[in-house]
Amino acid sequence: MRGWPNPALFPKQALQDAANAALSDPTTSSEALEYGPDPGWEPCRKAVANWLTEFYRPADHEGESYSSDVARLCITGGASQNLGCMLSVYTDPEYTRNIWIVAPAYFLAFRIFEDAGFAGKMRAVPEDEDGVDLTYLRRELEESEQKAKAEGKDRPRYKLARRRAKVYKHIIYCVPTFANPSSRTMSLQHRTEMVRIARDYDALLVADDVYDFLQWPAAERSGRSLDDMERAHLPRLTDIDRVIDGGSDRNGADGFGNACSNGSFSKIVAPGVRVGWVEGTPKFAYGVSQCGTTRSGGAPSQLTSTYMTHLLTSGALPKHIRHTLQPAYARRYASLMRAIETHLVPLGFTLPQPNREVVGGYFVWLALPEGSKWNADKLAARCRTEENVIVAPGGLFEVPGDGERVSFEGHIRLCFAWEDERSLVDGVKRVGRVAARIRDEDAGDQGSQGFDADSFK
Ligand SMILES: Cc1ncc(COP(=O)(O)O)c(C=O)c1O
C-alpha cells in the first residue's frame, strides 16, 4: 500500500500531445529549452493563475477573495524542491527559532528541514479533530519566543540583509487538506486562527496543498456528486491571509505575508514531471524566485512547465482530474472503507473525522483498538512477514526529536493510490487476520475471543 500514484492513472497521451505541441512550436520550444525566467514561464504562470482561480473561487466563505494572479505565483520544481528553496530564502538556522510541524507528518519533509540546518529544532504540533491543536501551538510558540529573547536572538546570523527579502522567526508546516498521513482536513475556523497565530509570531505557514484537487463526496448519502467537486471546499491558508483583518497588505505589515500554498502537479499529473507552483503575496513569490539556485539555473523544470501549460490551456488536465482521477480514487476509497468497516472496525480500529462530507487525498489513518497491548510496529512487521502486506506504522510520521511528546505508535497509514480495488480489499482482510491473531495471542486464548473467523478469509 505504497504512497505513490499508480502509472495506470498517468495521462500519458495528454502529456505526449502537450510535449509535441510545445516542441513543435518554434517560439515555445526555444523558450522551453532556454534558461527560464526566475519566477517561471509567463504563460505557465498565467495558466496556473486562471486554473487556481477557477478552483479556489468563492464558495460561501464570507469576505474571502480567491483570484490568483501572476504576481502571486512562482513556478517550482514541485513541492519538495520548493520547500528546500523557501527555507534557503526565508530562514536562518540560528535566528529562525523552530520548525513547527503538524503531526503526524509527511516524513520525507524532515530531511529537507534538517538539510536547511534545523536538526534538533523541529517540533511537533498535534492534530485534533479540527486539524490542529491551536492551544498547544500558541503556548509552545510563546515559550520558544521567550527563550529566544533570553538568548538574545535578535537578528539573522547566517543570512545577508537583502532588499526585498526577509527571515521569518518561525516556520509552521502543515497539510491542511487531506493530510499525509492522517487524511484530516483543517476546519475553516482553525485555518483562520492559524493565520492569526502566524501573524502574532512572525511565522511563515507553509501549506503543502498537494491533495486539494483529489476530492469526492464521503458517501452517497451526502447527496453530493462529483459534479459538486470541481471547486475547493475550503480556502487555502494563503487565501485567508490575503483578506482577513486588513489582509497581508494591512498597515504595519511587511508585505511578505504569513502563509504560502506549496502546490504540485505530482499527484494530479505525474511526479516525474517535477513541476509545481507556490502562491503567496507578490513580494513573497518574487523572493522565492530569487533563490540562488534559480537565479543561476533559471526556473526549475522549465521544459516540463511548458507541457503543464498546454495541459491547462487545452483543458486536458481539468478533464483528467474530473473524469479519470476523481472517479478512480473515489471508487478505491469506497472499496477500502467498506473493507475497513467489515474487517477492522469490528476489531476496534477507529478512523479520524468520521463524519466528513468531503474526503480525498491518498490515505486512510487508523487508530489501533483502544487498550491493545501491541503497537503499530508489531502489526506492520507481522503484516509483512505473515501476510505479505505493507502498512506504514505511525512511528514513521513522528517528528524527529519530538516523538515522545507527540507519538503515533498506536496508528497505521493505508494508501489507496497505488493498489487497485481488489488488492485493497484483500490487503485489509490480511491486516484484519494479523490483528485478530495478535489480539488472541495477547489474550492467551487463541481463537476463542468471539471474532468471526469467516470474515477474515
Ligand atoms: C504532503 C506532501 N508534500 C509533498 C510531497 C511531494 O511533492 P512533490 O512530488 O511535488 O515534491 C508529497 C508526496 O507524497 C506529500 O505527500
The ligand as a Gaussian input file, in Angstrom:
#p B3LYP/6-31G(d) Opt

LIG

0 1
 C        2.409000      16.344000       1.892000
 C        3.326000      16.133000       0.738000
 N        4.131000      17.122000       0.349000
 C        4.970000      16.961000      -0.685000
 C        5.040000      15.777000      -1.383000
 C        5.998000      15.661000      -2.524000
 O        5.598000      16.553000      -3.544000
 P        6.426000      16.757000      -4.867000
 O        6.369000      15.493000      -5.645000
 O        5.722000      17.881000      -5.548000
 O        7.817000      17.116000      -4.490000
 C        4.218000      14.714000      -1.006000
 C        4.304000      13.415000      -1.693000
 O        3.963000      12.384000      -1.195000
 C        3.333000      14.908000       0.077000
 O        2.512000      13.928000       0.489000

